[in-house]
Amino acid sequence: MDEKEITCIVCPIGCKILVRRNGTLCELVEGNKCKRGAEYARSEALDPRRMLTSSISVIGGKWPLVSVKTTKPIPKDNIFTVLDVIQKAKVKAPVQCGQILLKNVADTGVDVIATKTVGST
Amino acid sequence: MINHDVDIAIIGGGPAGLAAAYSARNQGAKNVIVVDRNDWLGGILPQCIHDGFGVEETGHSMTGPEYAEMYIDRVNKMGISCMTGTMVLEFTKNYNIIAINKQGLHKISTKAIILAMGCREKTRWHVMIPGDRPSGIFTAGVAQAFINLYNIMPGKNVVVLGSGDVGLIMARRLKFEGAHVLGVVEILPFASGLPRNVVQCLDDYDIPLYLNYTITCIKGRNRLESVTIAQVDDTLHIIEGTEQEIPCDTLLLSLGLIPENELSKTVGIELDERTGGPIVDQHFETTIRGVFACGNCLQVYDTVDVLSLGAKHAGQHAASYALNQFDQVRHSIPVKTLNGIRYIVPQRISRSGVIQFTFRVERPSQSAVFHLKANGKDIFQKKLPWVNPANMVEMKVKLSDSLLKSVDHLEASLDG
């Protein structure tokens, strides 16, 4: 059993939440101001995930890049594998905000979508 | 000269300008115009590709470009005219704005003006770092634009000076793009960015944060070759013998932001030297009637959500002013700051009602009490469980007409 202080990142307050971990079980100790903080601390202790944002090259667009994000948080350990796929990808303009650009990226079960509209030249 | 006749003119088409325009139009102002010197709307947001925007406002987390598009869509649907690629040269106290773009010179006659010019980044010269002047030294925001908008990598081996949010986010972004981020150097004993950014941008990638450190020397003939960092004591003086030279080719500066008020100064709007922005009352009206200020040119906000909320109030009150629904100010009393409070906005109270204050504290504290006093007596107090200069505090306080008539100023302070 070990105790861990987790800085909550759900909102800008950044509560310090103390959790006690015992293998796959996690007990919330104190410090969270809201329910979402409790959920975050639990998942951070057992299965840390992050939203990933980056950009993909655009061919024939008004901008050389389109900003992208994963549709859901991905496991922290997969970040650089997914980034590798994103860095190699290229899309043709026009791109609509919300458009799926990479389906099931690096077998994470998560898609990568555009977060910006880029018109063609 | 191309003439425009409008109800409200907004200088700046970033998040503050767009939110103010949206709200002014909702409040009944018919002709609203937004002027921006960039070729796009949204200001800095399109380059802020990370997420975390809009959480407080919409309940879900968006990236900067998504948040910008949300407001751009609203503004377009409402028929608000937006002049991009247009630089405001000057405006006068009788509400005439002179602006220039590729079509020529424009004169905008308006009934009210909203200032939403945003802010600028501090540079090497604000902190006077000695040494050579090689290439490879960028402000964090400029590096962000290079990478996220123009697909240009600023360098390979990077040191970041200053732990502001943009610096932290750029440390992670550079790491994502394959650069070696050698560390973030912060002169204060705590990070100046949000805690979540310290966790998600540095801790996650084992990027060292050097607290109580600063850069004492920059070396490089053409390109940057190294920076020397050294520890500082409680009085921020360099401790001799702690210097270490870090070879690097790129230095990013994240030293904080300064409200952009060159235009405000030209018409004599009074500025608060602590915020760097105009002195305003609770309706965001500056010391010139009918001229309102919002967003980062008023005060540097932590989050776009709180910024937009303020800008919407500014837009609403500017619309009331333009439509002659604004009751005349009888008197206006200043809010002074005492120990523990770095600054407070609004700096003046001109009418009774519920006042939405925003302020920053001087130093971190686990148990602080906020006091608002009139004639030396508490009229409001509130316990704050956890305060940090990096987190702006918001507080609603109801002030009655009889109270405002009986005092000549209010005092805000923090115990603990």
Chai-1 contact restraints between the chains, C-beta under 6 A:
chainA,res_idxA,chainB,res_idxB,connection_type,confidence,min_distance_angstrom,max_distance_angstrom,comment,restraint_id
A,T7,B,P195,contact,1.0,0.0,6.0,A-B,restraint_1
A,T7,B,V199,contact,1.0,0.0,6.0,A-B,restraint_2
A,I9,B,R196,contact,1.0,0.0,6.0,A-B,restraint_3
A,I9,B,V199,contact,1.0,0.0,6.0,A-B,restraint_4
A,I9,B,Q200,contact,1.0,0.0,6.0,A-B,restraint_5
A,C11,B,V55,contact,1.0,0.0,6.0,A-B,restraint_6
A,P12,B,L194,contact,1.0,0.0,6.0,A-B,restraint_7
A,P12,B,D302,contact,1.0,0.0,6.0,A-B,restraint_8
A,P12,B,T303,contact,1.0,0.0,6.0,A-B,restraint_9
A,G14,B,P195,contact,1.0,0.0,6.0,A-B,restraint_10
A,G14,B,R196,contact,1.0,0.0,6.0,A-B,restraint_11
A,M51,B,D51,contact,1.0,0.0,6.0,A-B,restraint_12
A,T53,B,I49,contact,1.0,0.0,6.0,A-B,restraint_13
A,T53,B,H50,contact,1.0,0.0,6.0,A-B,restraint_14
A,T53,B,D51,contact,1.0,0.0,6.0,A-B,restraint_15
A,T53,B,T63,contact,1.0,0.0,6.0,A-B,restraint_16
A,S54,B,F176,contact,1.0,0.0,6.0,A-B,restraint_17
A,P64,B,N151,contact,1.0,0.0,6.0,A-B,restraint_18
A,L65,B,N151,contact,1.0,0.0,6.0,A-B,restraint_19
A,S67,B,I49,contact,1.0,0.0,6.0,A-B,restraint_20
A,S67,B,P65,contact,1.0,0.0,6.0,A-B,restraint_21
A,K69,B,T63,contact,1.0,0.0,6.0,A-B,restraint_22
A,L83,B,F176,contact,1.0,0.0,6.0,A-B,restraint_23
A,C97,B,E69,contact,1.0,0.0,6.0,A-B,restraint_24
A,T115,B,T63,contact,1.0,0.0,6.0,A-B,restraint_25
A,T115,B,P65,contact,1.0,0.0,6.0,A-B,restraint_26
A,T115,B,E66,contact,1.0,0.0,6.0,A-B,restraint_27
A,K116,B,P65,contact,1.0,0.0,6.0,A-B,restraint_28
